[in-house]
Amino acid sequence: MQNLNFINGLWCQSLSGETLPVIDPATGEIFDEIPRSGAEEVDAAVEAAHAALRAGWLRTSGAYRAGLLRAIASGIQSQADALAELEVRDCGKTITEARYDMGDAVACFEYYATLAEGLDGQQGTPVQVSDPRFDVKLRHEPAGVVGLIVPWNFPLVNAAWKVAPALAAGCAVVLKPSELASLTTLRLARIAEGAGLPAGVLNVVCGLGSECGAAVAAHPGIAKVSFTGGTESGRKVMQARANLVGDLALELGGKSAMIVFDDIDLDHAIEWILMGSMYNQGQVCAATSRVLVQDTIFDALVEKLQRAASGLRVGPGLEASTQVGPLISVAQRDRVARLVRQGVAQGARLLCGGDVPANLETGYFYSPTVVLDVARDNVLWREEVFGPVLCVSRFSNEDQAIELANDSQYGLAAAVLSNDAERRERVARQLVAGIVWANCSGPAFIQAPWGGVKQSGFRRGLGQWGMHEFLELKQITTYNSPDAWGHFNAS
């Protein structure tokens, strides 16, 4: 199946005819290609989206949009196995995780279908005001044309997290997937087309972030941009939107901490430490890759952790036994390796990993890596590595643990493991993060808000908050008194 841009209901090549290679991270081999698009293709997509709004999409009911969202969910479900395999080849994750992602995408479209239906009953909500001569009502109206820029680590899931609430709200979409993983996003457009979504309501434009993504961020015809990706890229998007005084939501990087108290079961702790740091090869913005362990259990936990991390099965994602697949690209693998070398040179002690696994020189694999004795100014403690690299340090008391956990430029997520419920609540309240997990790490629910603070971004996706990000709140005030207002009475 040829991969083309989807603009105004039509499948089309880039205007230049140029393409970008699609590489299997498990083999390093090119197996497909996508269009290399830029500002002109984005212009066409924005124009198509505005035309769709004018043609009637802006006036659709939530119930109508809900039917389309459920049809899209059904389409994803019917192709879930094929989509999961395509996701593995495109971005390297394990087949187990990819199948879970397909279920998440289905559930996301179904959830926002229900919220779309609920919007119809929320229009015209009265507001009690101080002057009885006036009636004030509220309307929730679509933001208009929105630009959605999604990353490569969860391609279809991240697209669903943005596209579903945007369509539920009644917006028209220009979607820019990552050039490193675009294939399932393009399949989503085909599914939406088959579900009967009107032409121009969803447009997908592929290309480099520096070309196509930059054009989306800076487009004056886009009312709002929602971006998920790295912090440096987020700064560039923010600068572009600032020049337009344009609305923006950012979900950026993280360097999240997990605090492990000495009353927790060690096996339970090891399971969630690995889940929080090694899931999707550690390529997770909310990965709890800084683990703080109370000194009374530090040695015992580290001994178990070394065995568990060293025993993780690394291999191609399509092999059912694989627990850790390849990184997304050779550049990302080399970056991870360079940061580990730098961290060790700065004094961190390598417990395990720190190399390419034996017999896996082909592809972009990197061993699950654990480092100890990591100083607070060490690059591995401060910077988002975005790979299977875990830093472990010790603490002596609760106040010290909280201070160490909060000592970061990021604030996306955090975790606390303890059997003391009061302590979990007390610590969770003091952690500076948008998401705090207690006795676990990593679960994301479409019904709950997702987003961070500090340099991890601002605004919230998912839940009802995710849909309201794509709605504008309008006040309609009516003067209902039979008497003249009188302020400028000429008599």
C-alpha positions in Angstrom: 0.0 0.0 0.0 1.5 3.3 -1.0 1.9 5.8 1.7 0.6 9.3 0.7 -0.6 12.4 2.5 -4.3 12.6 3.1 -5.6 16.1 2.3 -9.2 17.1 1.7 -10.3 13.5 1.4 -7.6 12.7 -1.3 -4.4 10.7 -1.2 -1.5 12.6 -2.7 2.2 12.7 -2.9 4.3 15.6 -1.7 4.4 18.4 -4.2 8.1 17.8 -4.7 7.7 14.1 -5.1 10.4 13.6 -2.4 10.1 10.8 0.1 11.6 9.8 3.4 12.7 6.2 4.3 10.8 4.0 6.7 13.3 1.9 8.6 12.7 -1.2 10.7 14.6 -0.5 14.0 15.1 -4.3 14.6 17.1 -4.7 11.3 18.1 -1.2 10.2 16.6 -2.0 6.8 14.4 0.4 4.8 11.1 -1.3 4.1 8.8 1.6 3.0 8.7 5.3 2.4 6.5 8.3 3.3 6.1 11.7 1.6 8.5 14.5 2.5 6.1 17.5 2.8 6.5 21.1 3.8 4.8 24.4 4.0 2.8 24.1 0.8 1.2 20.8 1.7 0.4 22.2 5.2 -1.2 25.2 3.5 -3.4 22.9 1.4 -4.4 20.9 4.5 -5.3 24.0 6.5 -7.4 25.3 3.6 -9.2 21.9 3.3 -9.9 22.0 7.0 -11.4 25.5 6.9 -13.5 24.4 3.9 -14.8 21.4 5.8 -15.9 23.6 8.7 -17.7 26.0 6.4 -19.3 23.1 4.5 -21.1 22.0 7.7 -18.8 20.2 10.1 -18.9 23.3 12.4 -22.7 22.9 12.7 -22.7 19.1 13.4 -24.2 17.8 16.6 -22.3 15.9 19.1 -24.4 12.8 18.5 -23.5 12.9 14.8 -19.8 13.1 15.6 -20.2 10.4 18.1 -21.4 8.0 15.5 -18.3 8.7 13.3 -16.0 8.2 16.3 -17.5 4.9 17.1 -17.1 3.8 13.5 -13.5 4.8 13.6 -13.1 2.7 16.8 -14.7 -0.2 15.1 -12.3 0.2 12.1 -9.3 0.1 14.4 -10.6 -2.9 16.2 -11.2 -4.8 13.0 -7.6 -4.2 11.9 -5.9 -4.4 15.4 -3.6 -7.3 14.7 -2.3 -5.9 11.4 -1.9 -2.4 12.9 0.0 -3.8 15.9 2.5 -5.7 13.6 2.9 -2.5 11.5 3.6 -0.5 14.7 6.3 -2.9 15.7 8.1 -2.7 12.4 7.7 1.1 12.3 8.9 2.0 15.8 10.4 -1.2 17.3 8.2 -1.7 20.3 7.2 -5.3 21.4 4.2 -6.9 19.9 2.6 -7.3 23.4 2.9 -3.5 23.9 1.7 -2.7 20.4 -1.5 -4.9 20.9 -2.2 -3.0 24.1 -1.8 0.3 22.3 -4.4 -0.8 19.7 -6.9 -1.5 22.5 -6.1 1.9 24.0 -6.7 3.6 20.7 -10.1 1.9 20.3 -11.1 2.8 23.8 -10.1 6.4 23.3 -12.4 6.9 20.3 -15.3 5.2 22.1 -14.8 7.3 25.2 -14.8 10.6 23.3 -17.8 9.5 21.4 -19.7 9.4 24.7 -18.3 12.8 25.6 -19.4 14.2 22.3 -22.9 13.1 22.9 -22.9 14.8 26.2 -21.9 18.1 24.7 -25.4 18.5 23.1 -27.0 18.7 26.6 -24.4 21.2 27.9 -25.2 24.0 25.4 -27.0 26.9 26.9 -26.1 26.2 30.5 -27.4 29.2 32.6 -25.1 31.2 34.9 -26.6 32.9 37.9 -25.5 36.6 37.8 -26.0 39.5 40.2 -28.5 41.5 38.1 -31.9 39.7 37.6 -32.5 41.8 34.4 -29.9 39.7 32.6 -29.8 36.1 31.5 -26.4 34.6 30.9 -25.9 31.3 29.1 -22.8 29.4 28.1 -21.9 27.6 24.9 -19.0 25.2 24.2 -17.9 25.8 20.6 -15.1 24.2 18.5 -11.8 26.0 18.5 -11.8 25.6 14.7 -8.8 24.2 12.7 -6.3 22.6 15.0 -2.8 21.4 14.4 -1.8 18.2 16.1 1.9 17.1 16.2 2.6 13.7 17.6 5.8 11.8 18.5 7.2 8.4 17.5 7.1 6.5 20.7 3.4 5.7 20.8 2.4 6.7 17.3 -1.3 5.5 17.1 -2.0 6.0 20.7 -0.8 9.6 20.7 -2.7 10.3 17.5 -5.9 8.9 19.1 -5.3 10.9 22.3 -5.5 14.1 20.2 -7.6 13.3 17.2 -10.5 11.8 19.1 -11.1 14.7 21.5 -10.6 17.2 18.7 -13.2 15.6 16.5 -15.5 15.1 19.4 -15.3 18.9 20.0 -16.2 19.6 16.4 -12.7 20.8 15.2 -11.1 20.1 11.9 -7.7 18.6 12.1 -4.3 18.9 10.5 -2.2 16.0 11.9 1.5 15.8 11.5 3.0 12.4 12.6 6.7 11.9 13.4 8.8 11.2 10.4 10.3 8.2 12.3 6.9 6.5 12.7 4.0 7.6 10.5 2.5 4.4 9.1 -0.2 3.6 11.6 -1.3 7.3 11.7 -1.8 7.1 7.9 -3.8 3.9 8.4 -5.9 5.8 10.9 -6.7 8.3 8.1 -7.8 5.4 5.9 -10.0 4.0 8.6 -11.6 7.5 9.2 -12.2 7.8 5.4 -13.9 4.4 5.5 -16.0 5.4 8.5 -17.5 8.3 6.4 -15.7 11.2 8.0 -16.3 14.2 5.6 -13.5 15.3 3.4 -11.1 17.8 5.0 -12.1 17.1 8.6 -9.0 15.0 9.1 -5.9 15.8 7.1 -2.5 14.0 7.6 0.7 15.5 6.3 4.0 13.7 6.6 7.4 15.2 6.7 10.3 16.3 8.8 9.7 18.2 12.0 12.0 21.0 10.9 10.0 21.5 7.7 6.4 20.1 8.0 6.1 20.4 11.8 7.5 23.9 11.8 4.9 24.9 9.1 2.1 23.6 11.3 3.3 25.4 14.4 3.7 28.7 12.6 0.5 28.6 10.5 -1.8 31.6 11.0 -4.8 29.6 9.9 -4.5 27.2 12.7 -6.4 28.2 15.9 -4.6 25.9 18.3 -1.6 23.6 18.2 -1.3 20.6 20.5 2.2 19.2 20.6 3.7 16.2 22.2 7.5 15.7 21.9 10.9 16.8 23.2 11.4 19.9 25.3 13.7 21.6 22.8 11.2 21.0 19.9 8.5 22.3 22.2 10.4 25.5 22.8 10.5 26.1 19.0 6.8 25.4 18.7 6.1 27.8 21.6 8.1 30.5 20.0 6.2 30.1 16.7 2.9 30.3 18.4 3.9 33.3 20.5 4.5 35.3 17.3 0.9 34.6 16.3 -0.5 34.9 19.9 -1.8 31.4 19.1 -3.2 28.9 21.5 -1.0 26.0 22.4 -0.8 22.9 24.6 2.6 21.2 25.2 3.3 17.8 26.6 7.1 17.6 26.8 9.8 15.5 28.4 10.4 14.3 31.9 12.9 12.9 34.3 10.5 11.4 36.7 11.4 10.1 40.2 10.2 7.0 42.1 10.6 6.9 45.9 10.8 3.4 47.4 10.3 3.2 51.1 11.6 0.3 53.2 8.2 -1.1 54.1 7.4 -2.2 50.6 7.8 -5.7 49.3 11.0 -6.0 47.3 9.5 -8.1 44.5 6.6 -5.7 44.2 9.1 -2.8 44.0 11.3 -4.5 41.4 8.3 -5.1 39.1 7.2 -1.5 39.1 10.8 -0.2 38.9 11.3 -2.1 35.7 7.8 -1.2 34.4 8.5 2.5 35.0 11.9 2.5 33.4 12.1 -0.3 30.7 8.6 -0.2 29.2 8.8 0.7 25.5 12.6 0.6 25.9 12.4 3.5 28.3 11.2 5.7 25.4 8.4 7.1 27.6 8.1 10.8 28.5 6.8 9.9 32.0 9.4 7.1 32.7 10.4 6.9 36.3 14.0 6.6 35.5 15.3 8.2 38.8 14.7 5.7 41.6 15.3 6.7 45.2 15.6 3.8 47.6 15.6 4.1 51.4 19.1 3.1 52.6 17.9 0.4 54.9 16.8 -1.7 51.9 19.2 -0.3 49.3 21.7 -3.2 49.1 19.0 -5.9 49.1 16.9 -4.2 46.4 20.0 -3.5 44.2 21.0 -7.1 44.3 17.5 -8.2 43.1 17.4 -5.4 40.6 20.6 -6.4 39.0 19.4 -10.0 38.4 16.0 -8.8 37.1 17.3 -6.2 34.7 20.1 -8.4 33.4 17.5 -11.2 32.8 15.2 -9.1 30.6 14.9 -10.6 27.1 16.1 -8.2 24.5 15.2 -8.8 20.8 13.0 -8.0 17.8 9.6 -6.8 18.8 7.7 -9.3 16.7 9.2 -12.2 18.8 6.6 -13.0 21.4 9.2 -13.6 24.2 10.8 -10.1 23.7 10.5 -7.8 26.7 12.8 -5.0 25.4 12.9 -4.2 21.7 15.2 -1.9 19.7 15.4 1.9 20.1 13.7 3.9 17.4 16.8 4.8 15.4 20.6 4.5 15.2 20.8 8.2 16.2 18.8 7.5 19.4 20.8 4.4 20.3 24.0 6.3 19.8 22.7 9.2 21.9 21.8 6.8 24.7 25.2 5.1 24.6 27.0 8.5 24.6 25.0 9.7 27.7 25.8 6.5 29.6 29.5 6.8 28.8 29.4 10.4 29.9 27.5 9.6 33.1 30.1 6.9 34.0 32.9 9.3 33.3 31.2 11.7 35.7 31.3 9.0 38.5 28.2 6.9 38.1 28.8 3.2 38.7 27.6 0.7 36.1 25.6 -2.1 37.7 24.6 -3.8 34.4 24.2 -3.1 30.7 25.8 -0.1 29.1 26.4 -1.9 25.8 24.9 -3.5 22.7 23.6 -7.0 23.5 25.6 -9.9 22.1 24.3 -11.2 18.8 22.2 -8.1 18.3 24.6 -5.9 16.5 22.1 -5.6 13.6 19.4 -3.1 14.5 19.3 -0.5 17.2 19.4 -2.5 20.4 20.8 -1.4 23.7 21.0 -3.5 26.9 18.8 -2.6 29.9 21.2 -0.5 31.9 21.3 0.3 35.7 23.7 2.8 37.2 24.4 3.6 40.9 26.0 6.3 42.9 24.7 9.0 40.5 25.4 12.5 41.7 22.8 15.2 41.4 24.8 17.0 38.8 25.4 13.9 36.7 24.1 14.0 33.2 22.2 10.7 33.7 20.4 12.2 36.7 19.5 15.5 35.1 18.8 14.8 31.4 16.1 12.8 29.8 17.9 9.8 28.2 14.8 8.2 26.5 16.3 4.8 26.6 16.4 1.7 28.8 18.6 3.4 31.4 17.8 3.5 35.1 19.6 5.6 37.8 19.3 4.4 41.4 20.3 6.4 44.4 19.7 6.2 48.2 18.0 8.4 50.8 17.7 8.2 54.5 14.4 10.0 55.4 11.2 11.2 53.9 12.1 14.9 53.6 15.3 14.1 51.9 13.5 11.8 49.4 11.0 14.5 48.5 13.7 17.1 48.1 15.7 14.9 45.8 12.7 13.9 43.8 11.7 17.5 43.2 15.2 18.6 42.2 14.5 18.6 38.5 13.7 21.0 35.7 10.9 18.6 34.8 7.5 17.8 36.4 5.6 15.3 34.4 5.2 12.3 36.7 6.5 10.8 40.0 5.8 7.6 42.0 5.9 6.6 45.6 6.0 3.0 46.8 5.1 2.3 50.5 2.7 0.2 52.4 1.9 3.2 54.7 -1.2 4.8 53.1 -0.9 8.0 55.1 2.7 8.4 54.0 1.8 7.7 50.3 -0.8 10.5 50.5 1.5 12.9 52.3 4.4 12.4 49.9 2.2 12.5 46.8 0.9 15.9 47.9 4.5 17.3 48.1 5.8 15.9 44.8 5.8 18.6 42.1 4.4 16.7 39.1 1.2 16.6 37.1 0.8 12.8 37.7 1.7 10.9 40.8 1.5 7.1 41.0 1.2 5.3 44.3 2.5 1.7 44.5 2.8 1.5 40.7 4.3 3.4 37.8 3.2 4.2 34.3 -0.5 3.5 34.0 -2.5 6.0 31.9 -6.2 6.1 31.8 -8.2 8.0 29.1 -10.7 9.1 31.7 -8.0 10.9 33.8 -6.0 14.1 33.0 -2.5 13.8 31.6 0.2 16.5 31.6 2.9 18.1 33.6 4.4 21.2 35.1 7.7 23.1 34.9 9.5 22.2 31.7 7.3 19.1 31.1 4.7 21.4 29.5 1.3 22.8 30.3 -2.4 22.1 29.8 -4.0 18.7 30.1 -4.9 16.0 27.7 -7.3 13.0 28.2 -10.5 12.9 30.2 -13.0 15.6 29.8 -10.1 18.1 30.1 -8.7 16.7 26.8 -11.9 17.5 24.9 -12.3 21.0 26.5 -8.8 21.8 25.2 -10.4 21.9 21.8 -13.5 23.9 22.8 -13.9 27.7 23.4 -16.3 28.9 26.0 -18.7 31.5 24.8 -20.9 33.7 27.1 -24.3 34.9 25.7 -25.9 37.6 27.8 -29.5 38.8 27.2 -31.2 41.8 28.7 -34.7 40.7 29.6 -36.2 43.6 31.4 -39.2 45.5 29.9 -37.7 48.7 31.2 -35.1 50.8 29.4 -31.6 50.5 30.6 -31.5 54.2 31.1 -27.8 54.9 31.2 -27.9 56.9 28.0 -31.5 57.9 28.2 -31.9 61.0 26.0 -35.2 62.2 27.5 
